[in-house]
Amino acid sequence: MDFAFDAADDAFRQEARSWLEDRLGRPCATEGGRAWEQELGRAGWIGLGWDAGETGYGNRQATLTRQIAWAEEYARAGAPARVGHIGENLLAPILIAHGTRAQKQRFLPAVARGEALWCQGYSEPGAGSDLAAVRTTAVPDGTGRYTVTGQKIWTSLAREADWCFVLARTDPGSQRHHGLSFLLVPMDQPGRVEVRPIRQMSGTSEFNEVFFDGAVAEEVVGGEGNGWTVAMGLLALERGVSTLVQQIGFAAELDRVLRTAVAGGAVADPVLRERLVRQWAELKTMRWNALRTLGGSGDAGAPSVAKLLWGGWHKRLGELAVEVRGAAAAVGPDDWTPTAPYELDEAQRLFLFARSDTIYGGSDEIQRNIIAERVLGLPREPR
């Protein structure tokens, strides 16, 4: 199963490839970050997946096949990791679906230009996969402003973000998914918003804790009390073009593991060889599943199935990355020094970080519950 690309799609792909080849040697591409986002924005490469009916927000319209072509070329070129993807791929579709015209005009052009970076304030220490248990509060003052107090955790890119979309409880007497609102909170509020990086066992700090202490928000998306509906709309966005891009990165990682296995002779082990072949076959299956659900709607189980597939696959790949190296995988790439006591090579980082893939974004246990209850109609877990 595959998409058919016509001549116009091929021309679009060649334009994307040429642009990337020309720009990737520049300092902004080498460094990534905000400068690279703005370079993408000036060329019109941000917002290709936005609703074709929405105009005037600075994005270049493109068909689904052209979105795929751009995403595939970006991944294959080894372009920098995006710091604006949360605003482009999560916030923007939510604003297009639920935001007011004024909110779209205010926020979407800045995202399309690569000038505004966003983070997502969902999970809390006591409300990770069980999102309905959020305790962060947002108290309205009657003038359209809210005072936000609480803690969010596992917040990607919080240190770089200008804004955070926050799920908070605006009805103090509400429980579970009732009384929640979807708020847009500026991060630049000294003394009211504090970001603390979380150092992981991989030695990096992609995630953060965010503390709101009387932070002010003036924008609520979808209306007060409708936050659960808006928040759940993000689940459908977890599948789509971004899934196919992710798989291109996975394929590159698998190729490195295979080359290591061949070079070191580990591929001679029939059990290990069978596991490597299985990884390849499962990656192909994930692609076919992504194409099957691409652009679809109404399939309550599709995001959960996709998460289960890639989370487990990537974790197993991390395990293979160190197993094919044998005892050498336990040795760091550099000698220990007081200033660099925790240096890891690429395979070791993959092994350690991939262990989180079955937890963040909704744990495997939660995904299986969703499939069981919402798709198969099985009885809910007793509370």
MIZAVEX-993155 format. One record per residue (C-alpha): residue number from 1; residue in one letter; x, y, z. Coordinates in nm, 3 decimals. Example, Ala and Ser with C-alpha at 12.3 -4.5 7.8 and 13.67 -1.06 7.14 Angstrom:
> 1; A; 1.230; -0.450; 0.780;
> 2; S; 1.367; -0.106; 0.714;
//
This chain:
> 1; M; 0.000; 0.000; 0.000;
> 2; D; 0.138; 0.341; -0.091;
> 3; F; 0.031; 0.687; -0.202;
> 4; A; 0.049; 0.773; -0.570;
> 5; F; 0.251; 1.088; -0.631;
> 6; D; 0.178; 1.275; -0.954;
> 7; A; 0.412; 1.495; -1.157;
> 8; A; 0.320; 1.806; -0.956;
> 9; D; 0.400; 1.622; -0.633;
> 10; D; 0.737; 1.516; -0.774;
> 11; A; 0.814; 1.877; -0.868;
> 12; F; 0.719; 1.987; -0.517;
> 13; R; 0.945; 1.718; -0.372;
> 14; Q; 1.235; 1.837; -0.588;
> 15; E; 1.175; 2.195; -0.475;
> 16; A; 1.187; 2.082; -0.112;
> 17; R; 1.503; 1.876; -0.171;
> 18; S; 1.681; 2.161; -0.347;
> 19; W; 1.584; 2.412; -0.080;
> 20; L; 1.709; 2.184; 0.198;
> 21; E; 2.037; 2.113; 0.019;
> 22; D; 2.093; 2.486; -0.023;
> 23; R; 2.009; 2.581; 0.336;
> 24; L; 2.152; 2.299; 0.546;
> 25; G; 2.505; 2.430; 0.521;
> 26; R; 2.415; 2.761; 0.682;
> 27; P; 2.481; 2.839; 1.051;
> 28; C; 2.110; 2.859; 1.142;
> 29; A; 2.062; 2.502; 1.020;
> 30; T; 2.371; 2.378; 1.198;
> 31; E; 2.259; 2.532; 1.525;
> 32; G; 1.887; 2.459; 1.480;
> 33; G; 1.652; 2.625; 1.727;
> 34; R; 1.462; 2.949; 1.678;
> 35; A; 1.677; 3.084; 1.391;
> 36; W; 1.614; 2.769; 1.187;
> 37; E; 1.239; 2.789; 1.254;
> 38; Q; 1.237; 3.143; 1.118;
> 39; E; 1.431; 3.029; 0.810;
> 40; L; 1.163; 2.765; 0.748;
> 41; G; 0.891; 3.024; 0.804;
> 42; R; 1.034; 3.275; 0.557;
> 43; A; 1.035; 3.006; 0.288;
> 44; G; 0.677; 2.903; 0.364;
> 45; W; 0.752; 2.551; 0.485;
> 46; I; 0.561; 2.581; 0.814;
> 47; G; 0.191; 2.504; 0.824;
> 48; L; 0.162; 2.284; 0.515;
> 49; G; -0.085; 2.062; 0.698;
> 50; W; -0.326; 2.335; 0.802;
> 51; D; -0.683; 2.334; 0.681;
> 52; A; -0.693; 2.443; 0.316;
> 53; G; -0.996; 2.658; 0.394;
> 54; E; -0.793; 2.877; 0.627;
> 55; T; -0.610; 3.160; 0.453;
> 56; G; -0.426; 3.471; 0.557;
> 57; Y; -0.215; 3.309; 0.829;
> 58; G; 0.114; 3.300; 0.642;
> 59; N; 0.127; 2.932; 0.550;
> 60; R; 0.166; 2.772; 0.207;
> 61; Q; -0.117; 2.533; 0.122;
> 62; A; -0.028; 2.180; 0.013;
> 63; T; -0.210; 1.856; -0.055;
> 64; L; -0.163; 1.558; 0.173;
> 65; T; 0.080; 1.395; -0.071;
> 66; R; 0.291; 1.711; -0.078;
> 67; Q; 0.292; 1.729; 0.300;
> 68; I; 0.428; 1.375; 0.297;
> 69; A; 0.687; 1.464; 0.033;
> 70; W; 0.815; 1.760; 0.238;
> 71; A; 0.826; 1.560; 0.560;
> 72; E; 1.010; 1.270; 0.397;
> 73; E; 1.267; 1.498; 0.234;
> 74; Y; 1.321; 1.682; 0.563;
> 75; A; 1.386; 1.358; 0.749;
> 76; R; 1.608; 1.209; 0.478;
> 77; A; 1.817; 1.527; 0.460;
> 78; G; 1.900; 1.493; 0.830;
> 79; A; 1.767; 1.844; 0.893;
> 80; P; 1.770; 1.979; 1.252;
> 81; A; 1.514; 1.859; 1.506;
> 82; R; 1.223; 2.101; 1.508;
> 83; V; 1.157; 2.319; 1.811;
> 84; G; 0.841; 2.463; 1.657;
> 85; H; 0.659; 2.138; 1.589;
> 86; I; 0.429; 2.165; 1.892;
> 87; G; 0.293; 2.498; 1.776;
> 88; E; 0.267; 2.387; 1.414;
> 89; N; 0.134; 2.033; 1.453;
> 90; L; -0.066; 2.050; 1.778;
> 91; L; -0.171; 2.403; 1.865;
> 92; A; -0.246; 2.525; 1.512;
> 93; P; -0.491; 2.245; 1.418;
> 94; I; -0.666; 2.295; 1.753;
> 95; L; -0.703; 2.668; 1.691;
> 96; I; -0.829; 2.605; 1.340;
> 97; A; -1.089; 2.361; 1.474;
> 98; H; -1.191; 2.535; 1.800;
> 99; G; -1.042; 2.884; 1.813;
> 100; T; -1.213; 3.214; 1.744;
> 101; R; -1.124; 3.417; 1.439;
> 102; A; -0.942; 3.665; 1.663;
> 103; Q; -0.736; 3.383; 1.820;
> 104; K; -0.639; 3.248; 1.479;
> 105; Q; -0.535; 3.592; 1.359;
> 106; R; -0.335; 3.654; 1.674;
> 107; F; -0.146; 3.325; 1.707;
> 108; L; -0.125; 3.142; 1.374;
> 109; P; 0.084; 3.394; 1.173;
> 110; A; 0.357; 3.394; 1.440;
> 111; V; 0.371; 3.013; 1.433;
> 112; A; 0.385; 3.015; 1.051;
> 113; R; 0.676; 3.262; 1.060;
> 114; G; 0.863; 3.046; 1.311;
> 115; E; 0.863; 3.330; 1.561;
> 116; A; 0.647; 3.184; 1.841;
> 117; L; 0.742; 2.857; 2.013;
> 118; W; 0.492; 2.655; 2.216;
> 119; C; 0.490; 2.378; 2.477;
> 120; Q; 0.208; 2.156; 2.602;
> 121; G; 0.087; 2.171; 2.963;
> 122; Y; -0.109; 1.850; 3.013;
> 123; S; 0.057; 1.596; 3.244;
> 124; E; 0.091; 1.655; 3.617;
> 125; P; 0.264; 1.455; 3.893;
> 126; G; -0.072; 1.299; 3.983;
> 127; A; -0.226; 1.312; 3.638;
> 128; G; -0.003; 1.161; 3.374;
> 129; S; -0.185; 0.907; 3.162;
> 130; D; -0.503; 0.980; 3.362;
> 131; L; -0.543; 1.328; 3.222;
> 132; A; -0.888; 1.379; 3.374;
> 133; A; -0.726; 1.398; 3.719;
> 134; V; -0.556; 1.735; 3.654;
> 135; R; -0.551; 1.965; 3.957;
> 136; T; -0.402; 2.284; 3.811;
> 137; T; -0.659; 2.557; 3.864;
> 138; A; -0.747; 2.865; 3.660;
> 139; V; -0.964; 3.114; 3.847;
> 140; P; -1.158; 3.363; 3.628;
> 141; D; -1.167; 3.721; 3.748;
> 142; G; -1.477; 3.820; 3.552;
> 143; T; -1.287; 4.031; 3.296;
> 144; G; -1.174; 3.745; 3.069;
> 145; R; -0.849; 3.686; 3.259;
> 146; Y; -0.759; 3.372; 3.454;
> 147; T; -0.514; 3.318; 3.739;
> 148; V; -0.338; 2.984; 3.684;
> 149; T; -0.185; 2.790; 3.974;
> 150; G; -0.042; 2.438; 3.967;
> 151; Q; 0.233; 2.215; 3.835;
> 152; K; 0.287; 2.045; 3.500;
> 153; I; 0.551; 1.782; 3.432;
> 154; W; 0.725; 1.610; 3.138;
> 155; T; 0.681; 1.933; 2.942;
> 156; S; 0.893; 1.921; 2.626;
> 157; L; 1.064; 2.241; 2.511;
> 158; A; 0.935; 2.442; 2.807;
> 159; R; 1.268; 2.626; 2.841;
> 160; E; 1.249; 2.751; 2.481;
> 161; A; 0.874; 2.815; 2.461;
> 162; D; 0.707; 3.156; 2.448;
> 163; W; 0.363; 3.011; 2.521;
> 164; C; 0.209; 2.703; 2.681;
> 165; F; -0.136; 2.561; 2.616;
> 166; V; -0.258; 2.443; 2.953;
> 167; L; -0.540; 2.213; 3.058;
> 168; A; -0.668; 2.351; 3.389;
> 169; R; -0.972; 2.326; 3.613;
> 170; T; -1.185; 2.642; 3.592;
> 171; D; -1.477; 2.500; 3.792;
> 172; P; -1.352; 2.436; 4.148;
> 173; G; -1.634; 2.194; 4.228;
> 174; S; -1.589; 1.980; 3.917;
> 175; Q; -1.448; 1.629; 3.892;
> 176; R; -1.277; 1.422; 3.625;
> 177; H; -1.327; 1.559; 3.271;
> 178; H; -1.592; 1.814; 3.371;
> 179; G; -1.505; 2.177; 3.441;
> 180; L; -1.177; 2.184; 3.250;
> 181; S; -1.064; 2.460; 3.014;
> 182; F; -0.794; 2.489; 2.747;
> 183; L; -0.593; 2.803; 2.822;
> 184; L; -0.312; 2.981; 2.639;
> 185; V; -0.054; 3.100; 2.891;
> 186; P; 0.248; 3.325; 2.815;
> 187; M; 0.567; 3.177; 2.961;
> 188; D; 0.744; 3.509; 3.014;
> 189; Q; 0.599; 3.585; 3.357;
> 190; P; 0.889; 3.611; 3.605;
> 191; G; 0.791; 3.497; 3.952;
> 192; R; 0.472; 3.341; 3.817;
> 193; V; 0.608; 3.078; 3.578;
> 194; E; 0.913; 2.868; 3.669;
> 195; V; 1.070; 2.597; 3.451;
> 196; R; 1.293; 2.326; 3.601;
> 197; P; 1.470; 2.081; 3.367;
> 198; I; 1.441; 1.709; 3.447;
> 199; R; 1.772; 1.527; 3.402;
> 200; Q; 1.708; 1.179; 3.264;
> 201; M; 1.916; 0.864; 3.284;
> 202; S; 2.028; 0.932; 2.926;
> 203; G; 2.206; 1.240; 3.062;
> 204; T; 1.986; 1.483; 2.868;
> 205; S; 1.702; 1.711; 2.978;
> 206; E; 1.438; 1.720; 2.704;
> 207; F; 1.157; 1.732; 2.961;
> 208; N; 1.080; 1.988; 3.228;
> 209; E; 0.865; 2.066; 3.527;
> 210; V; 0.663; 2.387; 3.498;
> 211; F; 0.526; 2.565; 3.803;
> 212; F; 0.247; 2.822; 3.767;
> 213; D; 0.211; 3.051; 4.069;
> 214; G; -0.063; 3.298; 3.987;
> 215; A; 0.025; 3.312; 3.617;
> 216; V; -0.212; 3.520; 3.406;
> 217; A; -0.394; 3.384; 3.099;
> 218; E; -0.628; 3.584; 2.881;
> 219; E; -0.722; 3.327; 2.617;
> 220; V; -0.943; 3.018; 2.650;
> 221; V; -0.994; 2.800; 2.342;
> 222; G; -1.330; 2.634; 2.277;
> 223; G; -1.509; 2.809; 2.560;
> 224; E; -1.481; 2.779; 2.937;
> 225; G; -1.554; 2.428; 3.062;
> 226; N; -1.498; 2.264; 2.722;
> 227; G; -1.129; 2.184; 2.773;
> 228; W; -1.174; 1.809; 2.770;
> 229; T; -1.325; 1.813; 2.422;
> 230; V; -1.046; 2.035; 2.293;
> 231; A; -0.776; 1.832; 2.465;
> 232; M; -0.904; 1.505; 2.326;
> 233; G; -0.893; 1.654; 1.979;
> 234; L; -0.515; 1.638; 2.005;
> 235; L; -0.524; 1.258; 2.020;
> 236; A; -0.631; 1.242; 1.655;
> 237; L; -0.330; 1.457; 1.565;
> 238; E; -0.085; 1.195; 1.695;
> 239; R; -0.129; 1.001; 1.375;
> 240; G; -0.076; 1.139; 1.027;
> 241; V; 0.217; 1.280; 0.839;
> 242; S; 0.431; 1.315; 1.153;
> 243; T; 0.403; 0.938; 1.208;
> 244; L; 0.554; 0.870; 0.868;
> 245; V; 0.836; 1.115; 0.937;
> 246; Q; 0.907; 0.943; 1.267;
> 247; Q; 0.938; 0.613; 1.082;
> 248; I; 1.202; 0.754; 0.848;
> 249; G; 1.409; 0.835; 1.156;
> 250; F; 1.343; 0.487; 1.289;
> 251; A; 1.462; 0.336; 0.959;
> 252; A; 1.789; 0.529; 0.982;
> 253; E; 1.842; 0.404; 1.339;
> 254; L; 1.766; 0.045; 1.236;
> 255; D; 2.013; 0.075; 0.949;
> 256; R; 2.287; 0.179; 1.192;
> 257; V; 2.209; -0.116; 1.419;
> 258; L; 2.217; -0.355; 1.123;
> 259; R; 2.551; -0.220; 1.003;
> 260; T; 2.695; -0.261; 1.353;
> 261; A; 2.566; -0.619; 1.371;
> 262; V; 2.727; -0.705; 1.036;
> 263; A; 3.056; -0.532; 1.110;
> 264; G; 3.093; -0.696; 1.451;
> 265; G; 2.975; -1.041; 1.346;
> 266; A; 2.669; -1.044; 1.574;
> 267; V; 2.450; -1.113; 1.272;
> 268; A; 2.588; -1.470; 1.269;
> 269; D; 2.379; -1.546; 1.578;
> 270; P; 2.054; -1.695; 1.435;
> 271; V; 1.840; -1.573; 1.726;
> 272; L; 1.972; -1.219; 1.701;
> 273; R; 1.942; -1.228; 1.323;
> 274; E; 1.575; -1.330; 1.352;
> 275; R; 1.509; -1.037; 1.587;
> 276; L; 1.670; -0.794; 1.344;
> 277; V; 1.457; -0.924; 1.058;
> 278; R; 1.148; -0.893; 1.278;
> 279; Q; 1.234; -0.529; 1.353;
> 280; W; 1.254; -0.460; 0.979;
> 281; A; 0.922; -0.635; 0.910;
> 282; E; 0.745; -0.455; 1.196;
> 283; L; 0.868; -0.118; 1.070;
> 284; K; 0.714; -0.194; 0.730;
> 285; T; 0.390; -0.290; 0.903;
> 286; M; 0.387; 0.040; 1.094;
> 287; R; 0.420; 0.229; 0.767;
> 288; W; 0.128; 0.046; 0.612;
> 289; N; -0.082; 0.108; 0.922;
> 290; A; 0.007; 0.480; 0.915;
> 291; L; -0.093; 0.504; 0.550;
> 292; R; -0.415; 0.318; 0.621;
> 293; T; -0.521; 0.571; 0.885;
> 294; L; -0.370; 0.882; 0.727;
> 295; G; -0.627; 1.155; 0.686;
> 296; G; -0.897; 0.941; 0.844;
> 297; S; -1.124; 1.034; 1.131;
> 298; G; -1.363; 0.869; 1.369;
> 299; D; -1.141; 0.568; 1.447;
> 300; A; -1.117; 0.589; 1.826;
> 301; G; -0.853; 0.319; 1.848;
> 302; A; -0.614; 0.435; 1.573;
> 303; P; -0.399; 0.668; 1.787;
> 304; S; -0.370; 0.406; 2.062;
> 305; V; -0.276; 0.131; 1.817;
> 306; A; -0.012; 0.355; 1.660;
> 307; K; 0.134; 0.446; 1.999;
> 308; L; 0.153; 0.081; 2.105;
> 309; L; 0.322; -0.016; 1.780;
> 310; W; 0.595; 0.246; 1.768;
> 311; G; 0.657; 0.269; 2.143;
> 312; G; 0.730; -0.100; 2.181;
> 313; W; 0.920; -0.118; 1.853;
> 314; H; 1.154; 0.165; 1.945;
> 315; K; 1.221; 0.023; 2.290;
> 316; R; 1.315; -0.314; 2.137;
> 317; L; 1.540; -0.138; 1.887;
> 318; G; 1.725; 0.030; 2.174;
> 319; E; 1.783; -0.309; 2.332;
> 320; L; 1.913; -0.448; 2.004;
> 321; A; 2.144; -0.148; 1.959;
> 322; V; 2.345; -0.252; 2.264;
> 323; E; 2.304; -0.629; 2.229;
> 324; V; 2.466; -0.641; 1.885;
> 325; R; 2.778; -0.481; 2.036;
> 326; G; 2.812; -0.731; 2.318;
> 327; A; 3.028; -0.638; 2.615;
> 328; A; 3.160; -0.328; 2.434;
> 329; A; 2.819; -0.166; 2.480;
> 330; A; 2.890; -0.127; 2.852;
> 331; V; 3.190; 0.098; 2.789;
> 332; G; 3.150; 0.470; 2.735;
> 333; P; 3.298; 0.648; 2.431;
> 334; D; 3.540; 0.860; 2.637;
> 335; D; 3.743; 0.822; 2.951;
> 336; W; 3.581; 0.947; 3.271;
> 337; T; 3.671; 1.297; 3.382;
> 338; P; 3.536; 1.514; 3.666;
> 339; T; 3.382; 1.752; 3.412;
> 340; A; 3.237; 1.480; 3.187;
> 341; P; 3.147; 1.185; 3.410;
> 342; Y; 2.852; 1.062; 3.207;
> 343; E; 2.938; 1.042; 2.837;
> 344; L; 2.729; 0.808; 2.622;
> 345; D; 2.755; 0.705; 2.260;
> 346; E; 2.465; 0.702; 2.015;
> 347; A; 2.359; 0.342; 2.080;
> 348; Q; 2.368; 0.385; 2.458;
> 349; R; 2.155; 0.700; 2.441;
> 350; L; 1.907; 0.518; 2.217;
> 351; F; 1.886; 0.228; 2.461;
> 352; L; 1.826; 0.449; 2.764;
> 353; F; 1.591; 0.704; 2.611;
> 354; A; 1.379; 0.450; 2.419;
> 355; R; 1.280; 0.289; 2.749;
> 356; S; 1.055; 0.590; 2.806;
> 357; D; 0.865; 0.543; 2.479;
> 358; T; 0.615; 0.302; 2.631;
> 359; I; 0.541; 0.547; 2.914;
> 360; Y; 0.522; 0.907; 2.792;
> 361; G; 0.236; 1.023; 2.572;
> 362; G; 0.007; 0.773; 2.744;
> 363; S; 0.150; 0.450; 2.881;
> 364; D; 0.097; 0.115; 2.709;
> 365; E; -0.143; 0.016; 2.986;
> 366; I; -0.360; 0.321; 2.923;
> 367; Q; -0.356; 0.265; 2.545;
> 368; R; -0.475; -0.093; 2.593;
> 369; N; -0.754; 0.028; 2.821;
> 370; I; -0.867; 0.276; 2.555;
> 371; I; -0.876; 0.003; 2.290;
> 372; A; -1.057; -0.236; 2.522;
> 373; E; -1.322; 0.009; 2.640;
> 374; R; -1.378; 0.244; 2.346;
> 375; V; -1.321; 0.008; 2.054;
> 376; L; -1.399; -0.343; 2.176;
> 377; G; -1.672; -0.234; 2.417;
> 378; L; -1.533; -0.432; 2.711;
> 379; P; -1.639; -0.339; 3.068;
> 380; R; -1.457; -0.047; 3.224;
> 381; E; -1.202; -0.105; 3.494;
> 382; P; -1.354; -0.092; 3.843;
> 383; R; -1.259; 0.224; 4.031;
//
